[in-house]
Structure formats: structure tokens, C-alpha cells
């Protein structure tokens, strides 16, 4: 793959994009922890997305990027709801009650859900042996982390039900990522990201208002640390990180893009331990090891066989799958 990227003249861009999703996104969990110290969580998440969306759309306007219309605009808006709104919103809400390193570990399950979702539907792909082993190990890691807490919530190290909220975000992010590869999207990642962030921000702003955060918000109590963290999340985490992610989704195989999922928890746990004094219990480290190994197995596994391949091949006159269907699988 490296040689192919070098021949296309985009190897440097791909490496920079991977650095963004590896390191910047790994640091955003600590950034969220700092930002919500004096900012309501949903209001903070909404402000982050609205600021990022406006910056991107202004830049798109200045550089002459074509504004998406019709189905492209609708699809970009839906991706914004599934990824930055529900995905990042769930992470922010989970971080209010769960250590940021553990939230990062929950988000690391994204490749597990993507592999699981890809095995269902009309274009389903049966996972290979290595991929299936990764799924089993990954869900074993989740069970190790959450099982005892769910069984004995009163004495848990953290409110276990809150730890499930980032998993809901991971589910939405996984489904949205796969769906975005199968539908018509704006030609410019800049326009796609800008529209998605703006729509996601409006959605979270409505959620924030419904939760009564407007009444509890006091601008005078916002610390400089929280304000700086919000600015970092908007510019680096949203504008740079999300643009890099969408670029990678269009440029390299999704399994390769998904490798960020087992780098982010390592970065997040290390930063949380150093700067936020978050404890790393043996059970947490064991669960992290299982999830990371699981994601490594899934992302390195060979593509599985289409589930419907046998059924399609049986009729002598049946046509071969179209290139579009093959790509979507």
C-alpha cells in the first residue's frame, strides 16, 4: 500500500492525516475532561462543533469550494448527526462520570462494531478466522471491564451505566462511517466536514437546552483552562482531526484507518494518568490489552468472503457482482 500511495504522490498527506487521528484524537479525551470542569458537557460539545463548522465553511467559501446541494447536502448532514453529534456527544457525556482513559477504551471498540455491522445486510461480508477471533477477544475485553461493575453497580469503581454511553457513541460512529462510504457525499472533505459539524452542533445545542444547561450556565465561572481546552477541541480535535479522518476514509482501506482505535486509548490513558491522576487498575489494563489485541487482529485480517457469494454463484445465468457492490462490501 505504501508504494501505491507513493506512486499517487499522496504518501506524505496520508502520514500527516494518520498522525492527526493517532495523536490529536488521543489527546482530545483529556481535553474534554478539562473543558467540562467549568462548562456544561452538552453545551461545550455544541460550542465545539459549531465553532469548527463555521470555521470550515468560512474557509470553504474563501477558497471557492462548491457548496453541496440536494442529496449530497442531506448525506453530509446525516453523517454529522451520526459521527460528531452522537459520537462525540456520547463521549463528552460519558467523560462527566467515567475516567477519560476508560472512555477512550470504549471508543476503541469502533472496529469491533464495524466488523460486526459489515457481516450483516445485503452486502454482508463473513469475517475471516482472524477477524472472528478479534471480535471474540474484543467483546471479552468489554465484558471484563464492565461485567463486574454492571453486576455490582453499588460498589463499582465508576458508574457502569455511564460507561455504556460512549459505546452508544461508538455504535453510531461505526454505522455512520460505513454508511458514508456507500452514499453520495460532497466532493470536498472540507464541505462535508463543515456541514456535518454545523448540523451536529445545532443538534447538541438543542439537547443542551432540553437538558436545562442554559439555566445552569454561568459564563463568569468558566476557567481559562476550560476555555483553552474548548478552543483546542474545536480547532485541532474537530477541524483538523475530523477532516483527516474523512480524508483517510476516502484514500486508504477502512481497516487501515481503524488502526487509530488502538492507538488513541494508549495516548488517552497515558495523558489521563500523567495530567489528571487517573488510576489504572489491573482489570482496566487487562481489558485494554484484550481490546487492543482484538482491534489489531481485526484490522490486520484478510477481507472475508461475501455472505451471499454462494447463493449468487449457484444459478448458471446469474450475473457477477457489479464493481460498485464489490467496493461497498
C-alpha positions as CSV (number, residue, x, y, z in Angstrom):
1,X,0.0,0.0,0.0
2,X,2.9,2.4,0.8
3,X,4.3,2.0,-2.8
4,X,0.8,2.7,-4.2
5,X,0.4,5.8,-2.1
6,X,3.9,7.0,-3.1
7,X,3.1,6.5,-6.8
8,X,0.0,8.6,-6.4
9,X,2.0,11.3,-4.7
10,X,-0.1,11.3,-1.5
11,X,2.0,9.4,0.9
12,X,3.1,12.5,2.9
13,X,-0.6,13.6,3.2
14,X,-1.7,10.2,4.4
15,X,1.1,10.1,7.0
16,X,0.1,13.6,8.3
17,X,-3.5,12.5,8.4
18,X,-2.7,9.4,10.4
19,X,-0.6,11.5,12.8
20,X,-3.6,13.7,13.4
21,X,-6.1,10.9,14.2
22,X,-3.5,9.0,16.2
23,X,-2.1,11.7,18.4
24,X,-4.6,14.6,18.3
25,X,-7.7,12.4,18.8
26,X,-5.8,10.5,21.6
27,X,-5.4,13.8,23.4
28,X,-9.0,15.0,23.0
29,X,-10.3,12.8,25.8
30,X,-8.2,14.7,28.3
31,X,-9.2,17.9,26.6
32,X,-12.9,17.1,27.1
33,X,-12.1,16.3,30.8
34,X,-10.6,19.8,31.3
35,X,-13.2,21.6,29.2
36,X,-16.2,20.2,31.2
37,X,-14.7,21.2,34.5
38,X,-16.5,24.6,34.2
39,X,-18.6,24.1,31.1
40,X,-21.9,22.1,30.8
41,X,-21.0,19.0,28.8
42,X,-23.6,19.2,26.0
43,X,-23.2,22.9,25.7
44,X,-19.4,22.5,25.5
45,X,-19.8,19.8,22.8
46,X,-22.2,22.0,20.8
47,X,-20.0,25.0,21.0
48,X,-17.0,22.9,19.9
49,X,-18.9,21.6,16.8
50,X,-20.5,25.0,15.9
51,X,-17.2,26.8,16.1
52,X,-15.4,24.1,14.0
53,X,-18.3,24.0,11.4
54,X,-18.3,27.8,11.0
55,X,-14.5,27.9,10.6
56,X,-14.6,25.2,7.9
57,X,-17.5,26.7,6.0
58,X,-15.9,30.2,6.0
59,X,-12.7,28.6,4.7
60,X,-14.6,26.7,2.1
61,X,-16.2,29.9,1.0
62,X,-12.9,31.8,0.8
63,X,-11.3,29.0,-1.2
64,X,-14.2,28.7,-3.6
65,X,-15.3,25.2,-2.6
66,X,-18.6,24.2,-4.3
67,X,-21.4,24.2,-1.8
68,X,-23.1,20.7,-1.6
69,X,-26.7,20.5,-2.8
70,X,-29.6,18.0,-2.7
71,X,-28.7,14.5,-1.7
72,X,-25.0,15.5,-1.0
73,X,-26.1,18.1,1.5
74,X,-28.6,15.7,3.1
75,X,-25.9,12.9,3.4
76,X,-23.3,15.3,4.8
77,X,-25.9,16.4,7.4
78,X,-26.7,12.8,8.4
79,X,-23.0,11.9,8.7
80,X,-22.7,15.0,11.0
81,X,-25.5,13.6,13.2
82,X,-24.1,10.1,13.4
83,X,-20.4,10.9,13.9
84,X,-19.6,14.3,15.5
85,X,-23.0,14.8,17.2
86,X,-24.0,11.4,18.6
87,X,-20.4,10.0,18.6
88,X,-18.6,12.9,20.2
89,X,-21.6,13.9,22.3
90,X,-21.7,10.5,23.9
91,X,-18.0,10.6,24.6
92,X,-18.4,14.0,26.3
93,X,-21.4,12.9,28.4
94,X,-19.6,9.7,29.4
95,X,-16.5,11.6,30.4
96,X,-18.5,13.5,33.0
97,X,-18.7,10.3,35.1
98,X,-16.0,8.0,33.8
99,X,-12.2,8.4,33.6
100,X,-11.1,9.7,30.2
101,X,-8.8,6.7,29.6
102,X,-11.7,4.3,30.1
103,X,-13.9,6.3,27.7
104,X,-11.1,6.1,25.1
105,X,-11.1,2.3,25.6
106,X,-14.9,2.2,25.0
107,X,-14.4,4.2,21.8
108,X,-11.7,1.7,20.8
109,X,-14.5,-0.8,20.2
110,X,-15.4,1.0,16.9
111,X,-13.6,-1.5,14.7
112,X,-15.4,-4.3,16.5
113,X,-18.7,-2.8,15.7
114,X,-17.7,-2.0,12.2
115,X,-16.7,-5.6,11.6
116,X,-19.9,-6.8,13.2
117,X,-22.1,-4.5,11.1
118,X,-20.2,-5.4,7.9
119,X,-21.2,-9.1,8.4
120,X,-25.0,-8.3,8.1
121,X,-27.2,-6.9,5.3
122,X,-27.4,-7.4,1.6
123,X,-23.6,-6.7,1.1
124,X,-22.6,-8.7,4.2
125,X,-19.0,-10.0,4.4
126,X,-18.3,-13.0,6.5
127,X,-15.4,-12.3,8.9
128,X,-12.2,-14.4,8.4
129,X,-10.9,-16.6,11.2
130,X,-8.6,-13.9,12.5
131,X,-11.4,-11.3,12.3
132,X,-13.7,-13.6,14.2
133,X,-11.1,-14.2,16.9
134,X,-10.7,-10.4,17.2
135,X,-14.4,-10.0,17.7
136,X,-14.5,-12.6,20.5
137,X,-11.4,-11.1,22.2
138,X,-12.8,-7.6,21.9
139,X,-16.1,-8.3,23.5
140,X,-14.4,-10.3,26.1
141,X,-12.4,-7.2,27.0
142,X,-15.6,-5.2,27.2
143,X,-17.1,-7.9,29.5
144,X,-14.0,-7.8,31.7
145,X,-14.2,-4.1,32.1
146,X,-17.9,-3.6,32.5
147,X,-19.2,-7.0,33.8
148,X,-18.3,-6.8,37.5
149,X,-19.4,-3.1,37.6
150,X,-22.8,-3.9,36.0
151,X,-23.2,-6.9,38.3
152,X,-22.5,-4.9,41.4
153,X,-23.2,-1.3,40.4
154,X,-23.4,-0.1,44.0
155,X,-19.7,-0.9,44.7
156,X,-18.3,-0.2,41.2
157,X,-15.2,1.9,40.7
158,X,-17.3,4.0,38.3
159,X,-21.0,4.2,37.4
160,X,-21.1,1.4,34.9
161,X,-24.2,2.6,33.1
162,X,-22.4,5.8,32.2
163,X,-19.6,3.7,30.6
164,X,-22.2,2.3,28.2
165,X,-22.9,5.8,26.8
166,X,-19.6,6.0,24.9
167,X,-20.4,2.6,23.5
168,X,-23.6,4.0,22.1
169,X,-21.5,6.8,20.5
170,X,-19.1,4.1,19.1
171,X,-22.1,2.3,17.6
172,X,-23.3,5.5,15.9
173,X,-19.8,6.4,14.7
174,X,-19.3,2.9,13.3
175,X,-22.5,2.7,11.4
176,X,-22.1,6.3,10.1
177,X,-18.6,5.6,8.9
178,X,-19.7,2.6,6.9
179,X,-22.7,4.3,5.6
180,X,-20.7,7.3,4.4
181,X,-18.7,5.1,2.1
182,X,-21.8,3.8,0.4
183,X,-23.6,7.1,-0.4
184,X,-23.0,10.1,-2.5
185,X,-21.1,12.7,-0.5
186,X,-19.8,16.2,-1.4
187,X,-16.6,16.0,-3.5
188,X,-14.8,18.3,-1.0
189,X,-14.0,16.8,2.5
190,X,-13.9,20.4,3.7
191,X,-17.6,21.0,2.8
192,X,-18.5,17.5,4.1
193,X,-16.9,18.2,7.5
194,X,-18.2,21.8,7.7
195,X,-21.8,20.8,7.1
196,X,-21.6,17.8,9.4
197,X,-20.0,19.8,12.2
198,X,-22.6,22.6,11.9
199,X,-25.6,20.3,11.9
200,X,-24.1,18.3,14.7
201,X,-23.6,21.4,16.7
202,X,-27.2,22.6,16.3
203,X,-28.4,19.1,17.3
204,X,-26.3,19.2,20.5
205,X,-27.4,22.7,21.3
206,X,-31.0,21.6,21.2
207,X,-30.1,18.7,23.5
208,X,-28.3,21.1,25.8
209,X,-31.3,23.3,26.0
210,X,-33.6,20.4,26.7
211,X,-31.4,19.2,29.5
212,X,-31.6,22.6,31.2
213,X,-27.9,23.5,30.8
214,X,-28.7,27.1,29.6
215,X,-30.1,27.9,33.0
216,X,-27.2,26.4,34.9
217,X,-24.5,28.0,32.7
218,X,-22.6,30.9,34.3
219,X,-20.0,32.5,32.0
220,X,-18.3,34.1,34.9
221,X,-17.3,30.7,36.3
222,X,-15.6,29.5,33.1
223,X,-11.9,29.0,33.8
224,X,-9.1,29.8,31.3
225,X,-8.2,26.1,31.3
226,X,-11.6,25.1,30.2
227,X,-11.8,27.8,27.5
228,X,-8.4,26.8,26.2
229,X,-9.4,23.2,26.1
230,X,-12.6,24.1,24.2
231,X,-10.5,26.0,21.6
232,X,-8.1,23.1,21.3
233,X,-11.0,20.7,20.8
234,X,-12.7,22.9,18.2
235,X,-9.6,23.6,16.1
236,X,-7.5,20.5,16.5
237,X,-9.9,17.8,17.5
238,X,-12.7,18.7,15.2
239,X,-11.4,20.8,12.3
240,X,-8.0,19.0,11.8
241,X,-8.8,15.6,13.3
242,X,-12.2,15.0,11.6
243,X,-11.1,16.4,8.3
244,X,-8.1,14.0,8.4
245,X,-10.4,11.1,9.3
246,X,-12.7,11.7,6.3
247,X,-9.7,12.1,4.0
248,X,-8.3,8.7,5.2
249,X,-11.7,7.0,4.7
250,X,-11.7,8.1,1.1
251,X,-8.0,7.3,0.5
252,X,-7.0,4.0,2.3
253,X,-8.8,0.8,3.2
254,X,-11.2,1.2,6.2
255,X,-9.4,-1.5,8.1
256,X,-6.2,0.6,8.0
257,X,-8.0,3.7,9.0
258,X,-9.4,1.8,12.0
259,X,-5.9,1.3,13.5
260,X,-6.3,4.7,15.2
261,X,-8.7,2.9,17.6
262,X,-6.0,1.0,19.3
263,X,-3.5,4.0,19.4
264,X,-6.0,6.5,20.9
265,X,-6.6,4.6,24.2
266,X,-2.8,4.3,24.8
267,X,-2.4,8.0,24.3
268,X,-5.5,8.9,26.3
269,X,-4.7,6.6,29.3
270,X,-1.1,7.9,29.4
271,X,-2.2,11.5,29.4
272,X,-5.0,10.9,31.9
273,X,-2.6,9.1,34.2
274,X,0.1,11.9,34.0
275,X,-2.1,15.0,34.0
276,X,-5.4,14.1,35.5
277,X,-4.1,11.5,38.0
278,X,-6.5,8.8,36.7
279,X,-5.9,5.4,38.2
280,X,-5.1,2.4,36.0
281,X,-6.4,-0.7,37.8
282,X,-5.2,-4.2,36.8
283,X,-8.6,-5.1,35.4
284,X,-8.6,-1.9,33.3
285,X,-5.1,-2.7,31.9
286,X,-6.2,-6.3,31.2
287,X,-9.3,-5.2,29.4
288,X,-7.3,-2.6,27.5
289,X,-4.9,-5.3,26.4
290,X,-7.7,-7.6,25.1
291,X,-9.4,-4.8,23.2
292,X,-6.1,-3.6,21.6
293,X,-5.1,-7.1,20.6
294,X,-8.7,-7.6,19.2
295,X,-8.6,-4.5,17.1
296,X,-5.1,-5.4,15.8
297,X,-6.4,-8.8,14.8
298,X,-9.5,-7.3,13.0
299,X,-7.6,-4.6,11.2
300,X,-4.8,-7.0,10.0
301,X,-7.2,-9.7,8.9
302,X,-7.7,-10.5,5.3
303,X,-11.1,-9.5,3.8
304,X,-13.8,-12.1,4.4
305,X,-16.0,-13.7,1.9
306,X,-19.3,-12.1,0.9
307,X,-22.1,-14.0,2.7
308,X,-24.3,-14.1,-0.5
309,X,-21.4,-15.2,-2.8
310,X,-22.5,-18.8,-2.8
311,X,-26.1,-18.0,-3.4
312,X,-25.2,-15.7,-6.3
313,X,-22.9,-18.3,-7.9
314,X,-25.4,-21.2,-8.0
315,X,-27.7,-20.0,-10.9
316,X,-25.7,-20.6,-14.1
317,X,-27.1,-17.3,-15.6
318,X,-26.6,-15.1,-12.6
319,X,-24.5,-12.0,-13.3
320,X,-21.3,-11.3,-11.4
321,X,-21.5,-8.6,-8.7
322,X,-21.0,-5.1,-10.0
323,X,-17.8,-3.2,-9.2
324,X,-19.8,-0.8,-7.1
325,X,-21.2,-3.6,-4.9
326,X,-17.7,-5.1,-4.6
327,X,-16.4,-1.8,-3.4
328,X,-19.2,-1.3,-0.9
329,X,-18.6,-4.7,0.7
